[in-house]
């Protein structure tokens, strides 16, 4: 039960961080990804 609660808190914190990084779009994370390796950027040029 405690593990479930801690996981929920960690997921909520991760989603909040994701939204702060990706304020320009409407994406949301399905799982946890390393934020420094994932780029969902409007000015991304490959």
PDB file of N, CA, C and O in Angstrom, chain B, residues numbered from 101:
ATOM      1  N   UNK B 101       0.821  -1.194   0.000  1.00  0.00           N
ATOM      2  CA  UNK B 101       0.000   0.000   0.000  1.00  0.00           C
ATOM      3  C   UNK B 101       0.870   1.264   0.000  1.00  0.00           C
ATOM      4  O   UNK B 101       0.595   2.218  -0.728  1.00  0.00           O
ATOM      5  N   UNK B 102       1.890   1.256   0.803  1.00  0.00           N
ATOM      6  CA  UNK B 102       2.776   2.420   0.855  1.00  0.00           C
ATOM      7  C   UNK B 102       3.531   2.561  -0.463  1.00  0.00           C
ATOM      8  O   UNK B 102       3.736   3.673  -0.950  1.00  0.00           O
ATOM      9  N   UNK B 103       3.941   1.444  -1.032  1.00  0.00           N
ATOM     10  CA  UNK B 103       4.657   1.486  -2.306  1.00  0.00           C
ATOM     11  C   UNK B 103       3.785   2.097  -3.397  1.00  0.00           C
ATOM     12  O   UNK B 103       4.271   2.883  -4.210  1.00  0.00           O
ATOM     13  N   UNK B 104       2.517   1.748  -3.423  1.00  0.00           N
ATOM     14  CA  UNK B 104       1.585   2.297  -4.401  1.00  0.00           C
ATOM     15  C   UNK B 104       1.467   3.812  -4.230  1.00  0.00           C
ATOM     16  O   UNK B 104       1.487   4.560  -5.208  1.00  0.00           O
ATOM     17  N   UNK B 105       1.345   4.250  -2.989  1.00  0.00           N
ATOM     18  CA  UNK B 105       1.218   5.673  -2.703  1.00  0.00           C
ATOM     19  C   UNK B 105       2.469   6.435  -3.131  1.00  0.00           C
ATOM     20  O   UNK B 105       2.368   7.504  -3.734  1.00  0.00           O
ATOM     21  N   UNK B 106       3.644   5.893  -2.824  1.00  0.00           N
ATOM     22  CA  UNK B 106       4.886   6.557  -3.224  1.00  0.00           C
ATOM     23  C   UNK B 106       5.013   6.607  -4.733  1.00  0.00           C
ATOM     24  O   UNK B 106       5.478   7.607  -5.280  1.00  0.00           O
ATOM     25  N   UNK B 107       4.607   5.539  -5.418  1.00  0.00           N
ATOM     26  CA  UNK B 107       4.651   5.527  -6.888  1.00  0.00           C
ATOM     27  C   UNK B 107       3.740   6.607  -7.468  1.00  0.00           C
ATOM     28  O   UNK B 107       4.105   7.274  -8.436  1.00  0.00           O
ATOM     29  N   UNK B 108       2.567   6.777  -6.884  1.00  0.00           N
ATOM     30  CA  UNK B 108       1.645   7.813  -7.344  1.00  0.00           C
ATOM     31  C   UNK B 108       2.260   9.203  -7.173  1.00  0.00           C
ATOM     32  O   UNK B 108       2.133  10.051  -8.056  1.00  0.00           O
ATOM     33  N   UNK B 109       2.916   9.435  -6.054  1.00  0.00           N
ATOM     34  CA  UNK B 109       3.564  10.731  -5.822  1.00  0.00           C
ATOM     35  C   UNK B 109       4.694  10.970  -6.820  1.00  0.00           C
ATOM     36  O   UNK B 109       4.834  12.071  -7.352  1.00  0.00           O
ATOM     37  N   UNK B 110       5.493   9.946  -7.073  1.00  0.00           N
ATOM     38  CA  UNK B 110       6.587  10.079  -8.028  1.00  0.00           C
ATOM     39  C   UNK B 110       6.065  10.335  -9.433  1.00  0.00           C
ATOM     40  O   UNK B 110       6.620  11.158 -10.161  1.00  0.00           O
ATOM     41  N   UNK B 111       5.010   9.643  -9.818  1.00  0.00           N
ATOM     42  CA  UNK B 111       4.425   9.849 -11.142  1.00  0.00           C
ATOM     43  C   UNK B 111       3.861  11.258 -11.280  1.00  0.00           C
ATOM     44  O   UNK B 111       4.030  11.900 -12.317  1.00  0.00           O
ATOM     45  N   UNK B 112       3.204  11.730 -10.251  1.00  0.00           N
ATOM     46  CA  UNK B 112       2.640  13.077 -10.287  1.00  0.00           C
ATOM     47  C   UNK B 112       3.738  14.126 -10.399  1.00  0.00           C
ATOM     48  O   UNK B 112       3.593  15.101 -11.136  1.00  0.00           O
ATOM     49  N   UNK B 113       4.827  13.935  -9.677  1.00  0.00           N
ATOM     50  CA  UNK B 113       5.951  14.867  -9.744  1.00  0.00           C
ATOM     51  C   UNK B 113       6.583  14.841 -11.138  1.00  0.00           C
ATOM     52  O   UNK B 113       6.957  15.884 -11.673  1.00  0.00           O
ATOM     53  N   UNK B 114       6.700  13.646 -11.720  1.00  0.00           N
ATOM     54  CA  UNK B 114       7.273  13.531 -13.063  1.00  0.00           C
ATOM     55  C   UNK B 114       6.383  14.223 -14.096  1.00  0.00           C
ATOM     56  O   UNK B 114       6.885  14.929 -14.971  1.00  0.00           O
ATOM     57  N   UNK B 115       5.069  14.026 -14.001  1.00  0.00           N
ATOM     58  CA  UNK B 115       4.152  14.678 -14.943  1.00  0.00           C
ATOM     59  C   UNK B 115       4.220  16.195 -14.819  1.00  0.00           C
ATOM     60  O   UNK B 115       4.167  16.905 -15.823  1.00  0.00           O
ATOM     61  N   UNK B 116       4.335  16.689 -13.604  1.00  0.00           N
ATOM     62  CA  UNK B 116       4.440  18.134 -13.401  1.00  0.00           C
ATOM     63  C   UNK B 116       5.721  18.670 -14.045  1.00  0.00           C
ATOM     64  O   UNK B 116       5.696  19.715 -14.694  1.00  0.00           O
ATOM     65  N   UNK B 117       6.829  17.967 -13.870  1.00  0.00           N
ATOM     66  CA  UNK B 117       8.086  18.374 -14.481  1.00  0.00           C
ATOM     67  C   UNK B 117       7.982  18.323 -15.997  1.00  0.00           C
ATOM     68  O   UNK B 117       8.472  19.220 -16.683  1.00  0.00           O
ATOM     69  N   UNK B 118       7.349  17.283 -16.523  1.00  0.00           N
ATOM     70  CA  UNK B 118       7.162  17.147 -17.981  1.00  0.00           C
ATOM     71  C   UNK B 118       6.381  18.339 -18.525  1.00  0.00           C
ATOM     72  O   UNK B 118       6.749  18.905 -19.555  1.00  0.00           O
ATOM     73  N   UNK B 119       5.316  18.720 -17.846  1.00  0.00           N
ATOM     74  CA  UNK B 119       4.500  19.843 -18.302  1.00  0.00           C
ATOM     75  C   UNK B 119       5.286  21.148 -18.240  1.00  0.00           C
ATOM     76  O   UNK B 119       5.092  22.010 -19.096  1.00  0.00           O
ATOM     77  N   UNK B 120       6.153  21.319 -17.273  1.00  0.00           N
ATOM     78  CA  UNK B 120       6.962  22.527 -17.194  1.00  0.00           C
ATOM     79  C   UNK B 120       7.953  22.595 -18.344  1.00  0.00           C
ATOM     80  O   UNK B 120       8.234  23.680 -18.853  1.00  0.00           O
ATOM     81  N   UNK B 121       8.486  21.455 -18.759  1.00  0.00           N
ATOM     82  CA  UNK B 121       9.449  21.417 -19.858  1.00  0.00           C
ATOM     83  C   UNK B 121       8.740  21.566 -21.199  1.00  0.00           C
ATOM     84  O   UNK B 121       9.291  22.171 -22.119  1.00  0.00           O
ATOM     85  N   UNK B 122       7.530  21.027 -21.329  1.00  0.00           N
ATOM     86  CA  UNK B 122       6.810  21.003 -22.598  1.00  0.00           C
ATOM     87  C   UNK B 122       5.540  21.859 -22.542  1.00  0.00           C
ATOM     88  O   UNK B 122       4.450  21.381 -22.856  1.00  0.00           O
ATOM     89  N   UNK B 123       5.684  23.095 -22.150  1.00  0.00           N
ATOM     90  CA  UNK B 123       4.514  23.968 -22.040  1.00  0.00           C
ATOM     91  C   UNK B 123       3.960  24.373 -23.395  1.00  0.00           C
ATOM     92  O   UNK B 123       2.807  24.797 -23.484  1.00  0.00           O
ATOM     93  N   UNK B 124       4.754  24.252 -24.451  1.00  0.00           N
ATOM     94  CA  UNK B 124       4.356  24.703 -25.779  1.00  0.00           C
ATOM     95  C   UNK B 124       3.511  23.669 -26.530  1.00  0.00           C
ATOM     96  O   UNK B 124       3.004  23.976 -27.609  1.00  0.00           O
ATOM     97  N   UNK B 125       3.345  22.471 -26.002  1.00  0.00           N
ATOM     98  CA  UNK B 125       2.568  21.453 -26.703  1.00  0.00           C
ATOM     99  C   UNK B 125       1.645  20.721 -25.726  1.00  0.00           C
ATOM    100  O   UNK B 125       1.616  21.031 -24.536  1.00  0.00           O
ATOM    101  N   UNK B 126       0.916  19.775 -26.228  1.00  0.00           N
ATOM    102  CA  UNK B 126      -0.079  19.086 -25.413  1.00  0.00           C
ATOM    103  C   UNK B 126       0.294  17.623 -25.169  1.00  0.00           C
ATOM    104  O   UNK B 126      -0.588  16.783 -24.991  1.00  0.00           O
ATOM    105  N   UNK B 127       1.582  17.316 -25.159  1.00  0.00           N
ATOM    106  CA  UNK B 127       2.010  15.945 -24.921  1.00  0.00           C
ATOM    107  C   UNK B 127       1.947  15.623 -23.436  1.00  0.00           C
ATOM    108  O   UNK B 127       1.980  16.513 -22.586  1.00  0.00           O
ATOM    109  N   UNK B 128       1.856  14.344 -23.147  1.00  0.00           N
ATOM    110  CA  UNK B 128       1.927  13.893 -21.778  1.00  0.00           C
ATOM    111  C   UNK B 128       2.652  12.551 -21.758  1.00  0.00           C
ATOM    112  O   UNK B 128       2.529  11.774 -22.706  1.00  0.00           O
ATOM    113  N   UNK B 129       3.396  12.267 -20.711  1.00  0.00           N
ATOM    114  CA  UNK B 129       4.162  11.037 -20.662  1.00  0.00           C
ATOM    115  C   UNK B 129       3.276   9.847 -20.321  1.00  0.00           C
ATOM    116  O   UNK B 129       2.407   9.936 -19.454  1.00  0.00           O
ATOM    117  N   UNK B 130       3.503   8.742 -21.003  1.00  0.00           N
ATOM    118  CA  UNK B 130       2.796   7.503 -20.680  1.00  0.00           C
ATOM    119  C   UNK B 130       3.598   6.720 -19.659  1.00  0.00           C
ATOM    120  O   UNK B 130       3.030   6.070 -18.781  1.00  0.00           O
ATOM    121  N   UNK B 131       4.901   6.780 -19.769  1.00  0.00           N
ATOM    122  CA  UNK B 131       5.798   6.140 -18.813  1.00  0.00           C
ATOM    123  C   UNK B 131       6.864   7.115 -18.414  1.00  0.00           C
ATOM    124  O   UNK B 131       6.854   8.269 -18.844  1.00  0.00           O
ATOM    125  N   UNK B 132       7.769   6.671 -17.610  1.00  0.00           N
ATOM    126  CA  UNK B 132       8.865   7.549 -17.204  1.00  0.00           C
ATOM    127  C   UNK B 132      10.009   7.425 -18.182  1.00  0.00           C
ATOM    128  O   UNK B 132      10.495   6.327 -18.454  1.00  0.00           O
ATOM    129  N   UNK B 133      10.432   8.543 -18.701  1.00  0.00           N
ATOM    130  CA  UNK B 133      11.552   8.617 -19.627  1.00  0.00           C
ATOM    131  C   UNK B 133      12.567   9.598 -19.056  1.00  0.00           C
ATOM    132  O   UNK B 133      12.190  10.533 -18.350  1.00  0.00           O
ATOM    133  N   UNK B 134      13.834   9.399 -19.350  1.00  0.00           N
ATOM    134  CA  UNK B 134      14.818  10.383 -18.895  1.00  0.00           C
ATOM    135  C   UNK B 134      14.595  11.710 -19.634  1.00  0.00           C
ATOM    136  O   UNK B 134      14.691  11.757 -20.860  1.00  0.00           O
ATOM    137  N   UNK B 135      14.309  12.753 -18.917  1.00  0.00           N
ATOM    138  CA  UNK B 135      13.976  14.037 -19.527  1.00  0.00           C
ATOM    139  C   UNK B 135      15.147  14.626 -20.312  1.00  0.00           C
ATOM    140  O   UNK B 135      14.932  15.378 -21.263  1.00  0.00           O
ATOM    141  N   UNK B 136      16.363  14.303 -19.935  1.00  0.00           N
ATOM    142  CA  UNK B 136      17.509  14.839 -20.669  1.00  0.00           C
ATOM    143  C   UNK B 136      17.732  14.116 -21.998  1.00  0.00           C
ATOM    144  O   UNK B 136      18.485  14.609 -22.838  1.00  0.00           O
ATOM    145  N   UNK B 137      17.101  12.966 -22.208  1.00  0.00           N
ATOM    146  CA  UNK B 137      17.255  12.223 -23.459  1.00  0.00           C
ATOM    147  C   UNK B 137      16.058  12.342 -24.388  1.00  0.00           C
ATOM    148  O   UNK B 137      16.138  11.951 -25.552  1.00  0.00           O
ATOM    149  N   UNK B 138      14.966  12.870 -23.897  1.00  0.00           N
ATOM    150  CA  UNK B 138      13.749  12.989 -24.696  1.00  0.00           C
ATOM    151  C   UNK B 138      13.531  14.443 -25.045  1.00  0.00           C
ATOM    152  O   UNK B 138      13.622  15.320 -24.186  1.00  0.00           O
ATOM    153  N   UNK B 139      13.241  14.695 -26.320  1.00  0.00           N
ATOM    154  CA  UNK B 139      13.013  16.066 -26.746  1.00  0.00           C
ATOM    155  C   UNK B 139      11.722  16.136 -27.544  1.00  0.00           C
ATOM    156  O   UNK B 139      11.599  15.509 -28.596  1.00  0.00           O
ATOM    157  N   UNK B 140      10.770  16.893 -27.046  1.00  0.00           N
ATOM    158  CA  UNK B 140       9.546  17.188 -27.762  1.00  0.00           C
ATOM    159  C   UNK B 140       9.534  18.708 -27.859  1.00  0.00           C
ATOM    160  O   UNK B 140       8.932  19.403 -27.040  1.00  0.00           O
ATOM    161  N   UNK B 141      10.216  19.197 -28.881  1.00  0.00           N
ATOM    162  CA  UNK B 141      10.496  20.625 -28.940  1.00  0.00           C
ATOM    163  C   UNK B 141       9.957  21.219 -30.232  1.00  0.00           C
ATOM    164  O   UNK B 141      10.083  20.608 -31.293  1.00  0.00           O
ATOM    165  N   UNK B 142       9.363  22.393 -30.158  1.00  0.00           N
ATOM    166  CA  UNK B 142       8.818  23.039 -31.332  1.00  0.00           C
ATOM    167  C   UNK B 142       9.907  23.552 -32.271  1.00  0.00           C
ATOM    168  O   UNK B 142       9.652  23.751 -33.459  1.00  0.00           O
ATOM    169  N   UNK B 143      11.106  23.766 -31.760  1.00  0.00           N
ATOM    170  CA  UNK B 143      12.185  24.290 -32.617  1.00  0.00           C
ATOM    171  C   UNK B 143      13.230  23.225 -32.916  1.00  0.00           C
ATOM    172  O   UNK B 143      14.387  23.548 -33.187  1.00  0.00           O
ATOM    173  N   UNK B 144      12.840  21.984 -32.871  1.00  0.00           N
ATOM    174  CA  UNK B 144      13.783  20.884 -33.110  1.00  0.00           C
ATOM    175  C   UNK B 144      14.068  20.764 -34.597  1.00  0.00           C
ATOM    176  O   UNK B 144      13.145  20.607 -35.395  1.00  0.00           O
ATOM    177  N   UNK B 145      15.323  20.836 -34.972  1.00  0.00           N
ATOM    178  CA  UNK B 145      15.756  20.733 -36.362  1.00  0.00           C
ATOM    179  C   UNK B 145      16.681  19.539 -36.507  1.00  0.00           C
ATOM    180  O   UNK B 145      17.772  19.526 -35.936  1.00  0.00           O
ATOM    181  N   UNK B 146      16.255  18.535 -37.268  1.00  0.00           N
ATOM    182  CA  UNK B 146      17.098  17.362 -37.519  1.00  0.00           C
ATOM    183  C   UNK B 146      17.502  17.315 -38.958  1.00  0.00           C
ATOM    184  O   UNK B 146      18.215  16.400 -39.369  1.00  0.00           O
TER     185      UNK B 146
END
